[in-house]
Amino acid sequence: MMRILIIISSLLLFTSCSQQTETKSQSNSSSDQIKSYKEVVCFVYHRFGDSRFSSTNISVEDFKTHLAWLANHEYQVLNLSEAINYLSNNDPVKKTAVITIDDGYKSFFKNGLPLLHQYQFPATLFINTETVGAGDYMNWEELKGAMNQKIEIGNHTHTHDYFVDNEPSLRYTYFEDNIQTAQQLIKDKLGIFPKVLAYPYGEFDQKMKVITKGMGFVGAAAQNSGVMNNMTDTYQIPRFPMSEHYAKMFEEKVNMQALKVIRKIPEENLITNDASKPLLTLTISTEELLMDQLQCFVQGGDCTLQIIDQSADQVTLTLQSTQDLTSRRRTLYTLTVPDSTGNWHWFSHLWINNSVK
């Protein structure tokens, strides 16, 4: 049975007139800097109408249904760079979605791009430059054609490698050099330096985030599910995957809202050798949430959830798998809870066991 500790903060009833005046003055001077709370739901696709790979493919019919739904419900559809800017600027709050495509397969050019053009929706396409023009991958001329149809090109590294498998003494130089190679090739072939990056397989550690930011990218996309918002770290942007398995869940995911995470311990994604059942501690905002319906999930197993501290507007809790994660390379811890209006809020954290190849 979960134990809930409620901390009641004391209220200061009276303040001096001078303190009131000072506070009011500070409030007025900074009011123009206050941004409205915003959310953006982001999706990741790979292949389109290519049934050979069901785990990464979506049918043309389902993709068209997704785009039609966004159009019919009057969503603002942005590319990823635009969405990052939207979250931090003073533009009006709108229902907003982002479509991203990883790897740059020819099936996107043949089957996905014409539908985006039909609906006049932008998207962000992340390419790994080593494979451009090879096998099932788009070539540079096709990528130029996509750019002319409102497609932003993002960096997906040169080799699309498992970078966290390298020892730290090699990992970071290799990662940075790999990104720089891709940046230069894209500049040489397409005339632009991408503003956004997608981590291959969604795998990264905290220093890789620092490197990405230091190289001038405005953000980086991961592969844990969730909803972007003003509190999101833009160098680990969550995306809901869309494939044949998830295609019918599109409406459910597009209506999902963010779970506002105030603090996360640890920030790191890599599992250490002595943590086969890693413990995740979160502090979340509980405003309007029905906390008695809080749920946690772990891929491939069950989850234990314990609330360890609670106040009027936030709660600190722990999540832990009941089973060892030693046999899985990537495992998501997911937390969901509805609010008083019936909307569901979502957060997930990716654990990476780089000893599993």
N, C-alpha and C positions, 0 to 999 in steps of 0.2 A: 504494500500500500504506500502510495507516494506521500511524503511528508512535505507540507507547505509551511514555510516560515514567512509570516507577514510582518513587514517592517512598516510601522506607521511613523512617518516623518512629522516633526513638530512644525507648527505654523507660526510665523512671526506676525503678530497682530497689528503692531504699530510701528511706523517708521517716522523719522523726522521729516519736516517739510522740505528741508534742504535735500535729503536723500530722494524724496519724491520728485523734486524738480530736476535733480541730476539724472535720475533714471529716465524721466520723460524726455529730457533733452537727448540722452544717448539713444533712446528708442526712435525718436524722430530722425536723427541723423543717419541711422542705419536702415530705416524702413525701406528705402529704395533698393537695398541690397538683398532683401528677403525674397527668396524664390518660392513659388508655389510648389507643393508636393506633386510630383509627376511619376508616372510609371510607363514602361514600354515593354511589351511582350515581344520576345525575339525567337525566331524559329531557325533551325538548321536543316537543310536538305542536302542530298548528295546526287543521286541518280534519278532520272525521270523517264518512266516508261521502259525500264530495262529490267525485266522480270528475272534475269539471271542472278540478281543480287537482292533478294527480298529484304535483307536486314538494312540496306541503305537505299533502297529504291522506293519511289512513290509512283503510282499510276498517273497517267496524264489526266484522267478523269477526276481523281481525287485532288490533284493540284489545282485544277480549274475550279473545283468546288471550294477550295480554300480561298482562292483569290476572289471568287464571286461573293463569298461570305463577307470578306473584308470590304468589298465595294458596296454591297447592299447595306452594311451596317455603318457605313460612312467613316471608316477608319482612315486616319492619316498614316500612310505607309512611307517610311523613310529608309535610306540606307543607314549603315551602322554609324558612320561618322556624323551624319545629320542627327541621328538619335542621341548620340553622346552630347552634342551641342544643345539639342532641345532640352535635355534634362537640366542643364545648367543656365539656360537663358530665361528671359522673361516672356517668352511666347505663351499664348493662352494654353491652358490645359486641354488636351484632346485625347480621344482614344487613339492610341498609336501602336503600330506594329512594325517589326523589321523582319525582312526575309534575307537569310544568308544561305549561301551555297558553298560547300567545301569541295575542293580538289579540282574542279574544272573539267568534268567529264563531258564528252561530246553529246551525251544524251541531254545535258542541260541546253546546249546550243540548239539542238534539233527540236526538243520537245518542251523544255521549260521556258526558254527565252521568248518564243512567240506568244505564249500566254501572258507573260509579264508585260510584253509590248501591247498586247490587246487591251489590258486593263490600265496601261500607262503607269505601272508601278515600278519604282526603283528597287534595287537589291544590291547586296554586296557579295561578290564572288571571290573566295580565297583560293589562290593558286599556289601549288608547289612547282617551282620553275624548272626543276630537273626533268619533269615528265611532260612539259608542254610540247604538244605535237606528236607524242609517242602513243601508240596503241589507242586506247579509248579516250585519250585526253585531247582537249581543244588545242588548236595551234594558235600562233600569235595573231594571224589574220582574223581568226574567229573571235579571239579576245578583243581585238580592236573593234570588230563589229558589235560585240556586246557592249563595249564602252559607249558606243554611239547610240545605244538604246537604254541609257540611264542605269547602266550597271557599274558600280564602283568595284575596282579591283583591289583586293586585299592581299597581304603577304601571308603565306602559309608555310614559310621557310623554303629552302631550296630542295632539300632531300626528304622532307616529311619523316624525320627520324624519331626514334624513341630517345629523346635527349636526356631524360632523367636516368637512363641506364648507364650513362657515363659517370665515372668518378668525378666528384666536385672539382678536382684539380684540372680536369679537361672539359667538363660539362659546359662551363660558362663561356669559355673562349670559343668552343665549337658552336654553341648556340648562337652567339653574336655574329660570328663569321658566316654562319649559314644564312642568317637573316639578311646580312649585308650583301651576300652574293645574290640573293633573290631580289633585294631592293634594286641593285644595280642592273640586273638583267631586265627587270620590269621597266626601269627608267630607259634603258637602251632600246627596248623593243616597243614600248607603249608611250614613252614620253612623260611618265608620271612616277613619283615616289608614293607608294601606298601610305595611307594614314593609320590604317588599322591592321592588326595581326590576328591570326587564329593559331593557337597552340595545337600542333599535331596530336591527335587522339585526346585532346583536352588536357594533356599532361604538362605540368609546370611546377616549379617550386618558387619560393618567395624571392630569391635572388634573380630568377629568370624574369619575374615581373619588374624588378628594378631595372634590369638591363633593357627590357622592352620600352619602359618609360624613358630611360636615358637616351635611347636611339631616336626619340622624337615622335613615336606613335601616340595617338590620342587615346587609344584603348586597345584591348585584346580580348578575344572571345575564347571562352572555355567550352566545355561540353556538359557541365552539370546543369540540371534543369532549374528553372526559376524565372523571376520577373525582374527586369532592370528597374531601378528607381533612383531617386536623388541620393540614397544612402549606399548605392552599389559602388564597389571598387571597380572603376572602369578598366582595370587591367586583369579582371577575371569575370567577364560578363557572362551571365548564365543564358543558355538557349534551350528551348524545348526541341528535341529531335522529332523529325517527321519522316516516317517511313511507312511501309505497308502495314506494319504492326500498330503504329500510332495514328494513322491517317484519320480514322473515325473519331479520334479524341480531339480533333482540332478545335472544335467549338468549346469544349471543356477547357482546353489549355489557353485559348485566346481570351477567355473570361477570367482566368486565374489572376489573382493579385499577389503582390509581394508580401512576404512576412518580413517586417522591419527588424533587422538584426542590428543591435547596438554594439555588441561585442561578441567575438568568437575566439575560443581558445581550444586548440592551437590554431593559428592562421595557416600553418603548413599543411600540405596535402600528402606528403610522403609518410608512409608508415615506417616507424623505426623497428629494428629487429626485436625489441622487447615489448612491442605493443601489437599483439596479434588480434586483440579486441580493442581497438583505439577508442578512447573516451573523448567525446566532443562536448564542450561546454558553451552554451549560448545564452546571451542576455537579449531578450526581445521585447519590443513594445507590445503591450496587450490591449491597447485602446480599441474598444468595441469588439474584441475577440471573445468567443465563447470557449474559454479555456477548459471547460469540462469535456469538450469534444476534441481536444488536442490528440493528434496521432503521430506516431513515428514509424518509419519503414526502413528496412535495410535490404538491399538487393541480396537475394539468395539466403535470407534468414530472417530471424526475428530481432526486435529491438527492445531494449529496456529504456524507460523514460522516467526521470526523477526530477521533480521540482525542488530546488534547494534554497531558493530565496524569492520573495515576491513582495511587491509594493503595489500602490494603487494603479500604476501605469506601466509596469514592466515586471518581467519574471526572468530569473536565471535558472536554467535547467541543464541536465546532462542527458546525452544520448549514447548508447553503447550497444554494439552487436552482441547477441548471445552466443554467436559462433565465431570461431577463428576465421580471419580473412586471409589465411596463409595460402589458399589455393586460387584466389582470384586476383587478377592484376588491378582491376578498377572496381570500386564499390561505392555506391552512393548511400549516404545517410539522408533521409528526407523527412521533413516535418511539415504537417498540414493542419490547418485549423480554420473553421468557418467564423464569420463575424455575425453581428446581430441582424444584418440584412440578408444573410444567406450566401454571401460570396465567400469563396475559399481562398486562403492565403497559403503560399508555398515557399519553402526554402530547402535547398539540398547542398550537401558538402561532399566533394569527391575525395576518396582515399585512394592512393596509388601504392601498390606493393611492387616495387621495381625489381624484386627478386624473382617474380613470376615473368617468364619471357613469353 
